[in-house]
């Protein structure tokens, strides 16, 4: 076994992090590197195990790897919130390192073979749970690396994004085994040929199957409808939330819609918080901006329905949820980031965003520690935690139904699959994306829409305040992508589909299964540790 110095170990750990960054969309976009990015870190873990060094060393090296991964791929978060970004990097790296450390402990006390299997279980369980708790940060799910090559992952309609994560880990472990045999066990490179052929097979087989499916896929369409998507390009920092300019902002939306709407148009889509003034949903018809929209809808826009984002609130006589804030008069108010739909007959419906951004729209665990809400408001917060819908909902018009998705929600595949399961014919994403400036953030966000399209085989219309606005077909191809920071409006005939994919029907079954297996492993590992340390030792 070769000797690896402390400095070399840290360099290898850093190499893994750098390879992860380079393989991720728009921070390198060298997607094939994702199949080898874990190899240096796995080698370090194996070396530490064989040298019988203390286990915390594994955690230290893993933390360096994942810190580089987090910072290198999502540094742009700091453009919107420096403190929040630093906390996100620190905590997410900590969680990832802990998961890798669990794999090491299981391998150490249960067995090498079982340990390597546990890496699949622990990591995918982590990603699944990370989609379903209040400190959720799903951006760096390993399967997201393929969002810029949708033709490689057409099989996401069966397994979703976690299938991609499994694929990444599986191939990395095969390649790692070859390097481990040579560098740590002293074997010859020549006899590693079967492992490299296996790695090539497991890389190429899913890609070839996907390419076959991609080029032979027939767009499912019950019928087609014409949709217009608006990109108003309003500065989110200095203009969007300036209430003195709200009327001008709405008039811009109307002007852009009018420039491209035809008699065949069936829906106009505008961005997140297109109406940024917080208003009472019970008083929506009295709002000046809504009056302007309704007037233009009738006089200029052929009564075409609108889907747009809004900031809204509701007033309750008693506390409705953890997001409810008591008012001086004894009532309770609850604020929302809202999807708003104005149908053909001017009826207005609201669906509230449910997947909230931690720290910005939700204070994690403030239901357990209520003082956090008051502390947030005292330190400049406007509304603390926002209210949410308790379950996925869709909008229904006379001609179609669709899944309203606000910003960050588009990274949650299973949530959108539940909307499609309810009968959504297509997906409409309303987002801002202007907070991060001209960075990889808005490009990554737009590319993730391709994965949602494949998982559910639904067309997507995406309206972003400053870009990228686009359409995505059922194969995940991005169509008519607008440029960053340009006022624009686009139009496309999209296909309505009512068929349900395996993923739509069953959601993240891989995540749920692996989470269950992880729980069993977490119980079994300390039992094995206790037996090794006390029972087996005494018997010998």
C-alpha positions as CSV (number, residue, x, y, z in Angstrom):
1,X,0.0,0.0,0.0
2,X,1.4,3.4,-1.0
3,X,1.9,6.1,1.7
4,X,-0.3,9.1,1.4
5,X,0.8,12.1,3.5
6,X,-1.5,14.4,5.4
7,X,-1.0,17.1,2.8
8,X,-1.7,14.7,-0.1
9,X,-4.9,13.5,1.7
10,X,-6.2,17.0,1.9
11,X,-5.3,17.7,-1.8
12,X,-7.2,14.6,-2.8
13,X,-10.2,15.7,-0.7
14,X,-10.0,19.1,-2.4
15,X,-9.8,17.4,-5.8
16,X,-13.1,15.6,-5.2
17,X,-14.7,18.9,-4.3
18,X,-13.3,20.6,-7.4
19,X,-14.4,17.7,-9.7
20,X,-18.0,18.0,-8.2
21,X,-18.0,21.7,-9.0
22,X,-16.7,21.2,-12.5
23,X,-19.3,18.6,-13.2
24,X,-22.3,20.7,-12.1
25,X,-24.3,22.8,-14.5
26,X,-22.8,26.2,-15.3
27,X,-20.0,26.0,-12.8
28,X,-18.1,23.8,-15.2
29,X,-20.8,21.8,-17.0
30,X,-18.3,19.0,-17.5
31,X,-21.0,16.4,-16.7
32,X,-18.9,13.2,-17.3
33,X,-16.7,14.3,-14.4
34,X,-19.5,13.5,-12.0
35,X,-18.8,9.8,-12.6
36,X,-15.2,10.1,-11.1
37,X,-15.7,13.1,-8.7
38,X,-16.1,10.9,-5.6
39,X,-13.2,8.6,-6.3
40,X,-10.5,10.7,-4.5
41,X,-12.6,11.1,-1.4
42,X,-13.4,7.4,-1.3
43,X,-9.7,6.6,-1.6
44,X,-9.0,8.8,1.4
45,X,-11.7,7.1,3.4
46,X,-10.3,3.6,2.5
47,X,-6.7,4.7,3.3
48,X,-7.8,6.0,6.7
49,X,-9.6,2.8,7.4
50,X,-6.7,0.5,6.4
51,X,-4.2,2.6,8.4
52,X,-6.6,2.4,11.3
53,X,-6.5,6.2,11.8
54,X,-9.2,7.8,14.0
55,X,-12.6,8.0,12.4
56,X,-13.0,11.8,12.8
57,X,-10.3,12.2,10.1
58,X,-12.8,10.9,7.6
59,X,-15.3,13.6,8.7
60,X,-12.6,16.3,8.3
61,X,-11.7,15.3,4.8
62,X,-15.3,14.9,3.8
63,X,-16.1,18.4,5.1
64,X,-13.4,19.9,2.9
65,X,-14.8,18.1,-0.1
66,X,-18.4,19.1,0.4
67,X,-17.5,22.7,1.5
68,X,-15.8,23.2,-1.9
69,X,-18.7,21.6,-3.6
70,X,-21.2,23.8,-1.9
71,X,-19.3,27.1,-2.2
72,X,-18.1,26.4,-5.8
73,X,-21.6,25.6,-7.1
74,X,-23.8,28.0,-5.1
75,X,-21.6,30.9,-4.2
76,X,-24.1,33.2,-5.9
77,X,-26.5,32.8,-3.0
78,X,-24.3,35.4,-1.2
79,X,-25.3,37.9,-3.9
80,X,-28.8,38.0,-2.2
81,X,-27.9,37.3,1.4
82,X,-24.2,37.0,2.5
83,X,-25.0,35.7,6.0
84,X,-27.6,33.3,4.7
85,X,-25.2,32.0,2.0
86,X,-22.4,31.4,4.5
87,X,-24.9,29.5,6.8
88,X,-26.1,27.5,3.9
89,X,-22.6,26.5,2.9
90,X,-21.6,25.6,6.4
91,X,-24.7,23.6,7.4
92,X,-25.2,21.8,4.1
93,X,-21.5,20.8,4.1
94,X,-21.9,19.6,7.6
95,X,-24.9,17.4,6.8
96,X,-23.2,15.9,3.7
97,X,-20.1,15.1,5.8
98,X,-22.2,13.5,8.5
99,X,-23.8,11.2,5.9
100,X,-20.4,10.2,4.5
101,X,-19.2,9.6,8.1
102,X,-22.2,7.3,8.7
103,X,-21.1,5.3,5.7
104,X,-17.6,5.0,7.2
105,X,-18.9,3.9,10.6
106,X,-21.1,1.3,9.1
107,X,-18.3,0.0,6.9
108,X,-16.0,-0.1,10.0
109,X,-18.3,-1.9,12.3
110,X,-20.7,-3.9,10.1
111,X,-18.4,-4.9,7.2
112,X,-16.7,-3.5,4.1
113,X,-19.3,-4.9,1.6
114,X,-22.2,-3.8,3.7
115,X,-20.5,-0.4,4.2
116,X,-20.3,0.4,0.6
117,X,-23.9,-0.6,0.1
118,X,-24.8,1.7,2.9
119,X,-23.4,4.7,1.0
120,X,-26.3,4.3,-1.4
121,X,-28.8,4.0,1.3
122,X,-27.6,6.8,3.5
123,X,-26.9,9.3,0.7
124,X,-30.2,8.9,-1.1
125,X,-32.1,8.8,2.2
126,X,-30.3,12.1,3.0
127,X,-31.4,13.7,-0.3
128,X,-34.9,12.4,0.2
129,X,-35.2,13.8,3.7
130,X,-33.5,17.0,2.6
131,X,-36.5,17.5,0.3
132,X,-38.9,17.1,3.1
133,X,-37.9,19.1,6.2
134,X,-37.7,22.8,7.0
135,X,-34.0,23.3,6.4
136,X,-34.4,21.9,2.9
137,X,-31.8,22.7,0.3
138,X,-32.3,20.5,-2.6
139,X,-30.2,22.4,-5.2
140,X,-27.2,20.0,-4.9
141,X,-29.0,16.7,-5.3
142,X,-26.5,14.6,-7.3
143,X,-29.0,13.8,-10.0
144,X,-29.4,17.5,-10.8
145,X,-26.0,17.4,-12.6
146,X,-27.7,16.0,-15.7
147,X,-30.2,18.9,-16.1
148,X,-28.2,20.3,-19.0
149,X,-28.1,16.9,-20.8
150,X,-31.8,15.8,-20.7
151,X,-31.3,13.4,-23.6
152,X,-29.1,11.3,-21.1
153,X,-31.8,10.9,-18.5
154,X,-35.1,10.2,-20.2
155,X,-35.5,7.3,-17.7
156,X,-36.2,9.9,-15.0
157,X,-39.8,9.3,-15.8
158,X,-39.4,6.1,-13.9
159,X,-37.0,6.9,-11.1
160,X,-36.8,10.7,-10.9
161,X,-33.8,12.7,-9.9
162,X,-32.8,10.2,-7.2
163,X,-32.2,7.7,-9.9
164,X,-29.5,10.0,-11.2
165,X,-28.0,10.2,-7.7
166,X,-27.8,6.4,-7.5
167,X,-26.2,6.3,-11.0
168,X,-23.5,8.7,-9.9
169,X,-22.6,6.8,-6.8
170,X,-22.7,3.4,-8.4
171,X,-20.3,4.3,-11.2
172,X,-18.0,6.1,-8.8
173,X,-17.8,3.1,-6.6
174,X,-16.8,0.8,-9.5
175,X,-14.0,3.2,-10.7
176,X,-12.9,3.7,-7.1
177,X,-12.6,-0.1,-6.6
178,X,-10.1,-0.2,-9.5
179,X,-8.0,2.6,-8.0
180,X,-8.2,1.0,-4.6
181,X,-7.0,-2.3,-5.8
182,X,-3.9,-0.7,-7.4
183,X,-3.0,2.1,-5.0
184,X,-4.0,0.5,-1.7
185,X,-3.8,-3.2,-2.4
186,X,-0.8,-3.3,-4.7
187,X,-2.6,-5.0,-7.6
188,X,-1.6,-4.5,-11.3
189,X,-3.6,-2.1,-13.5
190,X,-4.0,-4.8,-16.1
191,X,-6.3,-6.9,-14.0
192,X,-8.5,-3.9,-13.4
193,X,-9.8,-4.1,-17.0
194,X,-13.1,-5.8,-16.1
195,X,-13.9,-3.0,-13.6
196,X,-13.2,-0.3,-16.2
197,X,-15.4,-2.2,-18.7
198,X,-18.1,-2.5,-16.1
199,X,-17.9,1.3,-15.4
200,X,-18.2,2.0,-19.2
201,X,-21.1,-0.4,-19.4
202,X,-23.0,1.2,-16.5
203,X,-22.3,4.7,-17.9
204,X,-23.2,4.0,-21.5
205,X,-26.2,1.7,-21.0
206,X,-28.5,4.3,-19.3
207,X,-27.4,6.9,-21.8
208,X,-28.0,4.7,-24.8
209,X,-31.4,3.7,-23.5
210,X,-32.2,7.3,-22.9
211,X,-31.0,8.4,-26.3
212,X,-33.2,5.7,-27.9
213,X,-36.1,6.9,-25.9
214,X,-35.4,10.5,-26.6
215,X,-35.3,10.2,-30.4
216,X,-38.3,7.8,-30.5
217,X,-40.5,9.6,-28.0
218,X,-43.7,10.8,-29.4
219,X,-45.1,14.0,-27.8
220,X,-48.3,13.2,-25.9
221,X,-50.9,15.7,-26.7
222,X,-54.6,15.6,-25.9
223,X,-54.6,19.0,-27.7
224,X,-52.4,22.1,-28.0
225,X,-52.9,25.5,-26.7
226,X,-51.1,28.8,-27.3
227,X,-49.4,30.3,-24.3
228,X,-47.7,33.7,-23.9
229,X,-44.9,34.1,-21.3
230,X,-43.8,37.6,-20.1
231,X,-40.3,38.7,-19.0
232,X,-40.8,42.3,-17.8
233,X,-37.2,42.7,-16.5
234,X,-37.9,44.7,-13.4
235,X,-35.1,45.3,-10.9
236,X,-36.0,43.3,-7.8
237,X,-33.9,45.4,-5.5
238,X,-34.7,49.0,-6.6
239,X,-37.9,48.9,-8.5
240,X,-40.1,45.8,-8.1
241,X,-41.1,46.5,-4.5
242,X,-41.4,50.2,-4.9
243,X,-45.1,50.7,-4.5
244,X,-45.1,54.0,-6.3
245,X,-44.2,52.2,-9.6
246,X,-46.6,49.3,-9.3
247,X,-49.1,50.8,-11.7
248,X,-46.3,51.2,-14.3
249,X,-45.2,47.6,-13.7
250,X,-48.6,46.2,-14.4
251,X,-49.0,48.4,-17.5
252,X,-45.7,46.9,-18.7
253,X,-47.1,43.4,-18.3
254,X,-50.2,44.4,-20.2
255,X,-48.2,46.1,-23.0
256,X,-46.0,43.0,-23.4
257,X,-48.9,40.7,-23.4
258,X,-50.8,42.8,-25.9
259,X,-47.8,42.7,-28.3
260,X,-48.0,38.9,-28.8
261,X,-51.4,37.8,-27.7
262,X,-53.7,36.5,-30.5
263,X,-57.2,35.1,-30.8
264,X,-55.7,31.7,-30.3
265,X,-54.0,32.5,-27.0
266,X,-55.4,30.6,-24.1
267,X,-53.1,31.7,-21.2
268,X,-50.8,34.6,-20.3
269,X,-48.1,33.8,-17.7
270,X,-46.3,36.5,-15.7
271,X,-43.5,36.2,-13.1
272,X,-43.5,35.6,-9.3
273,X,-44.8,38.6,-7.3
274,X,-45.9,40.4,-10.5
275,X,-48.2,42.2,-8.1
276,X,-45.7,42.8,-5.3
277,X,-48.0,44.9,-3.0
278,X,-49.3,42.7,-0.2
279,X,-53.1,42.7,-0.4
280,X,-56.0,41.0,1.3
281,X,-57.3,38.2,-0.8
282,X,-60.8,39.0,0.2
283,X,-60.4,42.5,-1.3
284,X,-58.7,41.5,-4.5
285,X,-61.3,43.1,-6.8
286,X,-60.7,46.5,-5.2
287,X,-56.9,46.5,-5.9
288,X,-56.0,49.1,-8.6
289,X,-53.5,46.7,-10.3
290,X,-56.2,44.0,-10.6
291,X,-58.7,46.5,-12.0
292,X,-56.2,47.4,-14.7
293,X,-55.6,43.7,-15.5
294,X,-59.3,43.0,-15.7
295,X,-59.9,46.0,-17.9
296,X,-57.1,45.1,-20.3
297,X,-58.2,41.5,-20.4
298,X,-61.6,42.6,-21.6
299,X,-60.7,45.4,-24.0
300,X,-57.3,44.3,-25.4
301,X,-56.6,40.6,-24.6
302,X,-59.6,38.7,-25.8
303,X,-60.5,37.7,-22.2
304,X,-57.4,35.4,-22.1
305,X,-56.8,34.1,-18.6
306,X,-53.8,35.2,-16.6
307,X,-51.5,33.3,-14.3
308,X,-49.2,35.5,-12.3
309,X,-47.4,35.7,-8.9
310,X,-48.6,38.0,-6.1
311,X,-47.9,38.9,-2.5
312,X,-51.1,38.3,-0.5
313,X,-52.4,37.9,3.0
314,X,-55.5,36.6,4.8
315,X,-57.1,37.7,8.1
316,X,-58.4,35.1,10.6
317,X,-60.4,35.5,13.8
318,X,-58.2,32.9,15.5
319,X,-54.7,31.4,14.9
320,X,-54.8,29.5,11.6
321,X,-51.2,28.1,11.6
322,X,-47.7,28.8,12.8
323,X,-47.5,31.6,10.2
324,X,-50.4,33.5,11.8
325,X,-49.4,36.7,13.5
326,X,-51.6,38.3,16.1
327,X,-52.8,41.9,15.4
328,X,-53.6,44.7,17.9
329,X,-57.3,44.1,17.3
330,X,-57.0,40.5,18.3
331,X,-57.3,39.1,14.8
332,X,-54.5,37.1,13.1
333,X,-52.9,37.8,9.7
334,X,-51.0,35.3,7.5
335,X,-48.8,36.4,4.6
336,X,-48.2,34.3,1.4
337,X,-46.1,34.1,-1.7
338,X,-49.0,33.4,-4.0
339,X,-50.0,32.0,-7.4
340,X,-53.0,33.9,-8.8
341,X,-55.2,32.8,-11.6
342,X,-57.7,35.0,-13.4
343,X,-59.9,32.7,-15.5
344,X,-62.0,33.3,-18.6
345,X,-64.9,34.7,-16.6
346,X,-62.8,36.9,-14.3
347,X,-63.0,34.6,-11.3
348,X,-59.8,34.9,-9.3
349,X,-58.3,32.0,-7.4
350,X,-55.2,31.7,-5.2
351,X,-52.8,28.9,-4.4
352,X,-50.0,29.6,-2.0
353,X,-46.4,28.6,-2.4
354,X,-45.6,25.6,-0.2
355,X,-41.9,24.9,-0.6
356,X,-40.4,27.9,1.1
357,X,-36.8,29.1,1.1
358,X,-35.3,28.5,4.5
359,X,-34.3,31.7,6.3
360,X,-36.1,33.9,3.7
361,X,-39.6,32.6,3.7
362,X,-39.6,30.2,6.6
363,X,-37.8,30.2,9.9
364,X,-36.9,26.5,10.4
365,X,-38.4,24.9,13.6
366,X,-40.1,28.1,14.7
367,X,-43.1,26.0,15.5
368,X,-41.0,24.4,18.2
369,X,-39.2,27.6,19.2
370,X,-41.9,30.3,18.7
371,X,-39.6,33.1,19.9
372,X,-37.7,32.8,16.6
373,X,-40.6,34.5,14.8
374,X,-40.7,37.4,17.2
375,X,-36.9,37.7,17.0
376,X,-37.0,37.8,13.2
377,X,-39.7,40.6,13.1
378,X,-37.8,42.6,15.7
379,X,-34.7,42.4,13.5
380,X,-36.3,43.7,10.4
381,X,-38.4,40.8,9.1
382,X,-41.8,41.8,7.6
383,X,-43.8,38.7,8.1
384,X,-41.7,35.9,9.5
385,X,-42.7,32.5,8.2
386,X,-45.1,32.6,5.3
387,X,-48.3,30.5,5.1
388,X,-48.4,27.5,2.9
389,X,-50.9,25.1,1.3
390,X,-51.0,21.9,3.3
391,X,-51.2,19.8,0.1
392,X,-50.5,20.3,-3.7
393,X,-53.2,22.1,-5.7
394,X,-53.8,22.9,-9.3
395,X,-55.7,25.5,-11.3
396,X,-58.6,24.5,-13.6
397,X,-59.8,26.5,-16.5
398,X,-62.5,25.8,-19.1
399,X,-59.9,24.4,-21.5
400,X,-57.1,23.0,-19.4
401,X,-55.6,22.4,-15.9
402,X,-52.1,23.2,-14.9
403,X,-49.7,23.0,-11.9
404,X,-48.7,26.4,-10.6
405,X,-45.1,26.4,-9.4
406,X,-43.5,29.3,-7.7
407,X,-39.7,29.7,-7.9
408,X,-37.9,27.3,-5.5
409,X,-40.8,24.8,-5.8
410,X,-39.5,23.8,-9.2
411,X,-36.6,21.9,-7.6
412,X,-39.1,19.6,-5.8
413,X,-39.9,16.8,-8.2
414,X,-42.2,14.8,-6.0
415,X,-44.3,17.9,-5.1
416,X,-44.9,18.7,-8.8
417,X,-45.6,15.0,-9.5
418,X,-48.4,15.2,-6.9
419,X,-49.8,18.2,-8.8
420,X,-49.7,16.3,-12.1
421,X,-51.3,13.3,-10.4
422,X,-54.3,15.6,-9.7
423,X,-54.7,16.1,-13.4
424,X,-52.4,19.0,-14.4
425,X,-52.0,19.0,-18.2
426,X,-48.9,21.1,-18.0
427,X,-46.6,23.0,-15.6
428,X,-46.4,26.8,-15.2
429,X,-43.4,28.2,-13.4
430,X,-43.5,31.8,-12.1
431,X,-40.1,33.0,-10.7
432,X,-38.0,36.0,-10.1
433,X,-34.3,34.9,-10.3
434,X,-33.1,38.5,-10.4
435,X,-31.7,38.3,-6.8
436,X,-28.5,36.6,-7.8
437,X,-27.4,38.8,-10.7
438,X,-25.7,37.4,-13.8
439,X,-24.4,34.2,-12.1
440,X,-24.8,30.5,-12.6
441,X,-27.8,30.5,-10.2
442,X,-30.5,31.6,-12.6
443,X,-29.1,29.3,-15.3
444,X,-29.1,26.3,-13.0
445,X,-32.6,27.0,-11.9
446,X,-33.9,27.2,-15.5
447,X,-32.2,23.9,-16.4
448,X,-33.8,22.0,-13.5
449,X,-37.2,22.6,-15.3
450,X,-36.0,20.0,-17.9
451,X,-36.0,17.3,-15.2
452,X,-39.5,18.1,-14.1
453,X,-40.7,17.9,-17.7
454,X,-39.1,14.4,-18.1
455,X,-40.3,13.1,-14.7
456,X,-43.9,13.9,-15.5
457,X,-43.8,14.2,-19.4
458,X,-45.4,17.6,-19.1
459,X,-44.7,20.7,-21.1
460,X,-43.6,23.6,-19.1
461,X,-44.0,27.4,-19.5
462,X,-41.6,29.4,-17.5
463,X,-41.9,33.1,-16.8
464,X,-38.9,34.7,-15.0
465,X,-38.8,38.4,-14.1
466,X,-35.2,39.0,-15.4
467,X,-34.7,35.6,-17.2
468,X,-34.5,32.9,-18.2
469,X,-38.1,32.7,-19.5
470,X,-38.7,29.7,-21.8
471,X,-40.8,26.8,-22.8
472,X,-39.8,23.1,-22.1
473,X,-41.2,20.2,-24.0
474,X,-42.0,16.7,-22.6
475,X,-38.5,15.5,-23.6
476,X,-36.9,18.2,-21.5
477,X,-35.8,20.4,-24.5
478,X,-35.7,24.1,-23.7
479,X,-37.4,26.2,-26.4
480,X,-37.3,29.9,-26.9
481,X,-35.0,30.7,-24.0
482,X,-34.9,34.5,-23.4
483,X,-31.7,36.4,-22.6
484,X,-30.7,37.6,-19.2
485,X,-31.8,41.1,-18.2
486,X,-33.8,41.8,-21.3
487,X,-37.5,42.8,-21.5
488,X,-39.1,40.1,-23.7
489,X,-42.3,38.2,-24.4
490,X,-42.5,34.8,-26.0
491,X,-45.3,32.6,-27.4
492,X,-45.5,28.9,-28.1
493,X,-48.1,26.1,-28.7
494,X,-47.7,23.7,-25.8
495,X,-49.1,20.2,-25.6
496,X,-51.5,19.1,-23.0
497,X,-50.9,15.7,-21.6
498,X,-53.1,13.7,-19.2
499,X,-51.1,10.5,-19.1
500,X,-49.2,9.7,-15.9
501,X,-45.7,8.4,-15.8
502,X,-44.4,5.9,-13.3
503,X,-42.8,8.7,-11.4
504,X,-46.0,10.7,-11.4
505,X,-47.9,7.8,-10.0
506,X,-45.4,6.7,-7.4
507,X,-43.2,9.7,-6.7
508,X,-39.8,9.2,-5.0
509,X,-40.2,5.5,-4.3
510,X,-36.4,5.1,-4.5
511,X,-36.0,7.8,-1.8
512,X,-38.6,6.2,0.5
513,X,-37.2,2.7,0.1
514,X,-33.7,3.8,0.8
515,X,-34.7,5.8,3.7
516,X,-36.4,2.8,5.3
517,X,-33.2,0.7,4.7
518,X,-31.1,3.5,6.2
519,X,-33.2,3.4,9.4
520,X,-32.6,-0.3,9.7
521,X,-28.8,0.2,9.2
522,X,-28.7,2.9,11.8
523,X,-30.2,0.5,14.3
524,X,-28.0,-2.4,13.2
525,X,-24.6,-0.5,13.2
526,X,-24.4,0.3,17.0
527,X,-25.5,-3.3,17.7
528,X,-22.6,-4.5,15.7
529,X,-20.3,-2.0,17.3
530,X,-21.3,-3.1,20.8
531,X,-20.9,-6.8,19.9
532,X,-17.5,-6.2,18.4
533,X,-16.2,-4.1,21.3
534,X,-17.6,-6.2,24.2
535,X,-19.0,-9.6,23.3
536,X,-16.6,-10.8,20.6
537,X,-13.6,-9.3,22.5
538,X,-14.6,-11.2,25.7
539,X,-15.2,-14.4,23.8
540,X,-11.7,-14.3,22.3
